[in-house]
Amino acid sequence: MFQTVRYLFVKELIQTLRDKRMRVTLIVPPIFQLIVFGYAANLDVKHIRTAIRDLDQSVDSRDLIGRFGSSKYFDMVSFPKTPREVKDLINQGQVTVSIEIPTDFSKKLKKGDTATVQIVLDGSESNTALIALGYANQILSDFSTQMLVKRLNRAGMIGFEEAGVELQHRTWFNPNFESRLFYIPGVIASIAFLIPIILTAQAIVREREIGTLEQIMVTPIRSWELMIGKTLPFALFGLLDVMMIALIGVFWFEVPLRGNPFVLLLGAVLFLMSSVAIGLFISTICSTQQQAQISTFFFTMPAFTLSGFAFPIENMPEWIQTLTYANPLRYFLVIIRGVFLKANGLDILWPQMLALGILGTLMILLSSLRFQKRLK
């Protein structure tokens, strides 16, 4: 039994390594994708292009503008004179935020009245707009507090600024709120998910196109032996890819690996078993390599969306959250981020490990049954 699997493993290994394009595919795309996505997948919002329309031209208005300009979040790139210019700047995408200070801004502050500041946001970039609004609210809140303290001091309430509540916060695992520490482990998991599926999805199909599937059919090999023999080489290649791109993530992007590497290795093995099993199942339902590529695309895109890589699963409708339990990428993202950032061990990650093992086993059995049906 195991001798047959070993022969199939060696045969698939030699056939894969003999193909020059396959050798390039195993090495170059994972590295290229990690480097590109590692820099591109960044939600840190800084240097927001901002237009300023100061109609007051007072000391207070210039003080407020200076607060926006001195922050690392807003770049003053334009000073329009009319509302029409503001509209054109936002429509053309030249600015994301426009701040307008009215003519009576300083006068109202001196009288003790509430002064207003208008902020226009480009809502087509909703994430950036919401974050920019939060930054602007913080700057305006600090400015308003300072104006209040000055007015109270003038009224004789000296030392009033010492009163209040001060927030002391402590952030675990990512104290500087660097989004790359969250996204790069996710990029590693996504690449480790995509490459084995693409390669494995063409395994049975390639045998059919080159005419060797009929030879396999007449041999006494069992369908599950064929599935395992086809799975192991690509699982091995996928494991090497995971190790390679994980090292790049640690040493190039400086993502800390705080946990036990062997826990990550175990999770990667179980995850790759599920990934290549999915690829094999796709291979058994397709007749050509082109069909296999298209089917892989239609599977992986929803899998990425429902994995929690970019969109929190908790924010999805309940019936969609139920679908995510059948997605192996969901569990591996918890494992890889837990090991990298939180130093989690098997005592915490064992439910995800168990889920990956069950999913991988079921997919291999399903692929074996599917192939067996096609032999009848």
C-alpha distance (Angstrom), angle and dihedral (degrees) to the residues before:
residue distance angle dihedral
M1 . . .
F2 3.82 . .
Q3 3.79 90.5 .
T4 3.80 89.8 61.1
V5 3.80 91.0 49.7
R6 3.80 89.9 48.4
Y7 3.82 91.9 52.4
L8 3.79 90.7 49.2
F9 3.81 90.6 47.3
V10 3.81 92.9 52.1
K11 3.81 92.1 44.4
E12 3.83 92.9 51.2
L13 3.79 91.1 44.2
I14 3.81 93.1 52.7
Q15 3.80 92.6 43.7
T16 3.81 91.8 51.6
L17 3.80 96.4 45.8
R18 3.80 91.6 45.8
D19 3.81 90.1 62.3
K20 3.82 108.4 84.6
R21 3.80 93.6 -158.9
M22 3.79 90.2 51.6
R23 3.80 91.5 52.4
V24 3.79 90.0 52.6
T25 3.81 91.0 46.6
L26 3.80 91.3 54.6
I27 3.81 94.4 54.5
V28 3.80 114.8 21.7
P29 3.85 104.5 46.6
P30 3.84 96.0 50.0
I31 3.81 92.1 51.1
F32 3.80 93.4 43.4
Q33 3.81 93.4 47.3
L34 3.80 93.5 48.3
I35 3.80 93.0 50.6
V36 3.82 93.6 45.8
F37 3.80 96.4 42.4
G38 3.79 91.8 39.5
Y39 3.80 89.9 63.1
A40 3.81 97.0 33.2
A41 3.84 98.6 47.1
N42 3.79 95.3 75.9
L43 3.79 124.7 126.9
D44 3.79 96.0 -178.8
V45 3.82 102.2 126.7
K46 3.81 112.5 -149.7
H47 3.81 137.3 142.6
I48 3.80 94.3 32.6
R49 3.80 108.9 -168.9
T50 3.80 104.7 -116.2
A51 3.80 136.2 -173.7
I52 3.83 119.9 -152.2
R53 3.81 124.1 -156.2
D54 3.80 108.4 -176.7
L55 3.81 109.4 -174.3
D56 3.81 94.0 167.4
Q57 3.82 100.7 55.6
S58 3.81 90.9 -166.3
V59 3.80 133.9 137.6
D60 3.81 90.6 -102.8
S61 3.81 94.2 49.6
R62 3.81 91.5 48.4
D63 3.82 88.9 48.8
L64 3.81 90.0 54.0
I65 3.81 92.6 46.4
G66 3.79 89.2 49.9
R67 3.79 90.1 55.8
F68 3.80 90.8 55.1
G69 3.79 92.4 44.5
S70 3.81 95.2 48.4
S71 3.81 93.1 52.9
K72 3.81 119.9 91.3
Y73 3.78 90.6 -129.0
F74 3.81 103.5 64.8
D75 3.81 127.8 53.5
M76 3.81 115.0 -166.2
V77 3.78 102.2 -138.1
S78 3.80 103.3 154.4
F79 3.81 141.2 26.5
P80 3.82 106.2 -162.6
K81 3.78 120.6 -165.9
T82 3.80 100.8 -154.3
P83 3.84 137.8 35.8
R84 3.81 87.6 -115.1
E85 3.79 90.6 61.3
V86 3.81 90.1 50.1
K87 3.80 91.0 51.9
D88 3.80 92.3 48.8
L89 3.82 92.5 48.7
I90 3.81 92.2 53.0
N91 3.82 94.5 42.2
Q92 3.80 90.9 51.7
G93 3.80 92.0 48.0
Q94 3.80 93.5 -119.4
V95 3.81 92.4 126.9
T96 3.80 134.2 22.7
V97 3.81 98.0 -163.7
S98 3.79 132.5 36.7
I99 3.82 120.7 -168.2
E100 3.80 120.6 -164.0
I101 3.81 123.0 -170.6
P102 3.83 112.5 -162.9
T103 3.81 125.3 -130.6
D104 3.82 95.0 -107.3
F105 3.81 95.5 49.4
S106 3.82 98.6 111.8
K107 3.82 93.4 36.0
K108 3.81 92.3 57.6
L109 3.79 92.3 46.7
K110 3.81 91.8 53.8
K111 3.81 91.1 48.5
G112 3.81 90.0 51.2
D113 3.79 93.6 -114.1
T114 3.79 126.3 133.6
A115 3.80 111.6 -90.6
T116 3.79 120.5 -155.2
V117 3.79 131.3 -140.9
Q118 3.80 120.8 -166.0
I119 3.80 119.1 -140.2
V120 3.80 119.8 -171.9
L121 3.82 116.0 -164.5
D122 3.80 132.2 -165.1
G123 3.80 98.6 -121.6
S124 3.81 93.6 -171.3
E125 3.82 85.3 82.6
S126 3.78 93.7 49.7
N127 3.80 98.0 172.7
T128 3.81 93.6 50.3
A129 3.81 91.3 43.3
L130 3.81 93.4 52.7
I131 3.80 92.9 47.6
A132 3.81 91.5 45.9
L133 3.82 89.9 50.9
G134 3.80 89.5 52.8
Y135 3.81 91.6 51.2
A136 3.81 91.3 47.6
N137 3.81 92.0 49.2
Q138 3.80 90.2 52.6
I139 3.81 92.8 50.5
L140 3.82 92.0 46.8
S141 3.80 91.1 46.8
D142 3.80 91.9 53.3
F143 3.81 90.7 46.4
S144 3.80 91.9 48.9
T145 3.81 91.7 49.3
Q146 3.79 91.4 51.3
M147 3.82 91.7 49.8
L148 3.81 90.0 50.4
V149 3.80 92.6 50.0
K150 3.82 91.3 50.0
R151 3.79 91.9 50.8
L152 3.80 92.7 48.4
N153 3.79 91.4 47.6
R154 3.80 89.9 53.0
A155 3.78 87.5 52.4
G156 3.80 90.5 57.4
M157 3.83 100.2 -97.3
I158 3.81 95.5 127.3
G159 3.77 116.3 -175.9
F160 3.79 93.4 21.9
E161 3.82 90.1 129.8
E162 3.79 89.9 68.9
A163 3.78 91.4 67.5
G164 3.78 122.8 84.3
V165 3.77 142.4 68.2
E166 3.78 123.2 -62.0
L167 3.79 120.3 -157.5
Q168 3.78 116.2 -138.8
H169 3.80 111.3 -170.5
R170 3.77 134.1 -178.4
T171 3.81 120.5 -161.8
W172 3.79 118.0 -158.4
F173 3.82 126.2 -148.1
N174 3.83 95.7 2.2
P175 3.82 108.1 37.1
N176 3.81 95.1 168.9
F177 3.83 94.3 48.4
E178 3.81 92.0 -123.7
S179 3.79 108.3 174.3
R180 3.81 91.9 -156.1
L181 3.81 89.7 68.9
F182 3.80 88.0 59.6
Y183 3.78 99.7 38.6
I184 3.81 104.2 40.6
P185 3.84 94.3 62.8
G186 3.79 85.9 49.0
V187 3.81 90.6 50.9
I188 3.82 89.6 50.7
A189 3.81 90.3 52.0
S190 3.82 92.5 46.5
I191 3.81 93.3 51.3
A192 3.80 91.1 46.2
F193 3.80 87.1 52.2
L194 3.80 98.0 47.1
I195 3.82 103.6 44.0
P196 3.86 98.2 53.8
I197 3.80 92.0 45.2
I198 3.81 92.3 51.4
L199 3.80 92.8 48.3
T200 3.79 96.6 41.8
A201 3.80 94.4 44.6
Q202 3.79 88.4 67.3
A203 3.82 96.3 47.5
I204 3.82 101.1 94.2
V205 3.80 92.4 28.2
R206 3.81 91.6 56.4
E207 3.81 89.9 52.6
R208 3.79 89.1 53.4
E209 3.81 95.0 47.6
I210 3.83 95.4 48.8
G211 3.82 91.2 45.6
T212 3.81 100.2 -114.4
L213 3.80 97.0 111.3
E214 3.80 91.4 82.2
Q215 3.79 89.6 55.0
I216 3.79 90.1 53.2
M217 3.79 91.0 49.2
V218 3.81 93.5 58.4
T219 3.82 93.3 49.6
P220 3.83 120.9 92.4
I221 3.79 90.5 -116.7
R222 3.79 115.2 132.1
S223 3.78 119.8 -125.2
W224 3.81 94.0 -119.7
E225 3.81 90.1 50.8
L226 3.79 89.0 53.6
M227 3.79 90.7 49.2
I228 3.80 93.6 50.9
G229 3.78 92.7 43.2
K230 3.80 90.0 52.2
T231 3.80 93.1 43.5
L232 3.80 102.4 50.6
P233 3.85 98.8 63.2
F234 3.79 93.6 51.1
A235 3.80 90.8 43.7
L236 3.82 87.6 54.2
F237 3.80 92.1 49.0
G238 3.79 89.9 46.8
L239 3.79 91.2 51.0
L240 3.80 90.8 52.2
D241 3.80 89.2 49.4
V242 3.82 90.6 51.4
M243 3.80 91.6 51.0
M244 3.80 92.0 46.2
I245 3.80 97.6 48.8
A246 3.82 92.0 40.0
L247 3.81 89.0 57.6
I248 3.81 89.5 49.6
G249 3.81 89.5 50.7
V250 3.81 91.3 51.5
F251 3.80 100.2 42.4
W252 3.83 102.2 28.2
F253 3.79 102.4 35.7
E254 3.83 94.0 26.6
V255 3.80 95.1 -129.9
P256 3.81 105.9 166.7
L257 3.80 117.5 -119.4
R258 3.80 98.6 -152.4
G259 3.80 99.0 163.5
N260 3.78 136.6 65.9
P261 3.85 111.1 -67.4
F262 3.81 90.1 -147.9
V263 3.80 90.7 60.2
L264 3.81 88.2 53.0
L265 3.80 89.4 47.2
L266 3.81 92.1 52.8
G267 3.79 91.2 48.5
A268 3.81 90.5 48.4
V269 3.83 91.7 52.1
L270 3.81 92.4 51.5
F271 3.80 91.5 43.8
L272 3.81 93.1 50.0
M273 3.79 90.2 49.4
S274 3.80 88.0 58.5
S275 3.81 92.9 43.5
V276 3.80 96.9 51.5
A277 3.81 90.5 42.5
I278 3.81 88.9 57.1
G279 3.80 89.2 48.7
L280 3.79 90.5 51.4
F281 3.78 91.8 50.5
I282 3.81 90.0 52.1
S283 3.79 88.1 49.0
T284 3.81 92.3 55.1
I285 3.81 94.0 53.9
C286 3.81 97.0 47.0
S287 3.80 130.0 76.8
T288 3.81 100.8 -162.0
Q289 3.78 136.7 32.5
Q290 3.80 89.5 -116.1
Q291 3.81 90.3 57.5
A292 3.79 89.1 48.2
Q293 3.81 91.6 53.1
I294 3.81 92.7 49.3
S295 3.81 92.1 46.2
T296 3.80 90.1 49.8
F297 3.80 90.3 53.2
F298 3.81 92.7 50.2
F299 3.81 90.6 50.5
T300 3.79 101.2 42.5
M301 3.81 97.7 48.7
P302 3.85 94.5 59.9
A303 3.80 88.8 40.2
F304 3.82 91.0 57.8
T305 3.81 91.7 46.1
L306 3.83 93.4 49.4
S307 3.80 96.1 43.0
G308 3.79 100.3 80.5
F309 3.80 91.1 -116.3
A310 3.80 94.1 129.4
F311 3.81 106.0 -5.7
P312 3.84 121.3 54.7
I313 3.79 111.0 -115.6
E314 3.81 89.6 -142.9
N315 3.82 89.6 66.0
M316 3.82 93.5 56.1
P317 3.83 123.6 93.6
E318 3.79 113.3 -87.9
W319 3.80 94.9 -111.5
I320 3.80 90.5 53.8
Q321 3.80 90.4 47.3
T322 3.80 87.1 57.9
L323 3.81 90.2 56.2
T324 3.81 91.4 55.0
Y325 3.81 90.9 67.7
A326 3.82 88.2 73.4
N327 3.81 91.6 54.1
P328 3.84 114.0 95.1
L329 3.80 91.4 -163.3
R330 3.81 89.2 65.9
Y331 3.80 91.6 61.5
F332 3.79 96.8 42.0
L333 3.81 91.7 52.2
V334 3.79 88.3 58.5
I335 3.80 90.2 48.5
I336 3.80 98.5 46.8
R337 3.81 94.9 43.6
G338 3.78 90.9 44.1
V339 3.80 93.1 52.0
F340 3.80 95.7 41.2
L341 3.80 99.9 43.6
K342 3.82 108.8 17.4
A343 3.83 102.6 31.6
N344 3.81 89.2 -127.7
G345 3.79 118.0 176.5
L346 3.78 137.2 -160.9
D347 3.80 90.9 -76.8
I348 3.83 87.8 69.3
L349 3.81 103.1 26.1
W350 3.81 99.9 45.6
P351 3.86 93.8 101.7
Q352 3.81 90.4 58.0
M353 3.82 91.0 45.2
L354 3.80 90.7 50.9
A355 3.80 92.4 48.2
L356 3.82 91.6 51.6
G357 3.80 91.4 49.1
I358 3.81 91.9 50.9
L359 3.82 93.6 45.9
G360 3.82 92.3 48.3
T361 3.80 93.3 48.8
L362 3.79 93.0 47.6
M363 3.81 93.0 48.6
I364 3.81 92.7 49.8
L365 3.82 90.4 49.5
L366 3.80 90.7 47.2
S367 3.81 91.7 49.7
S368 3.82 90.3 49.4
L369 3.79 92.0 50.9
R370 3.79 91.3 46.2
F371 3.78 92.3 51.8
Q372 3.78 91.2 45.8
K373 3.80 90.1 55.5
R374 3.78 90.5 52.7
L375 3.80 90.2 54.8
K376 3.81 92.3 58.7
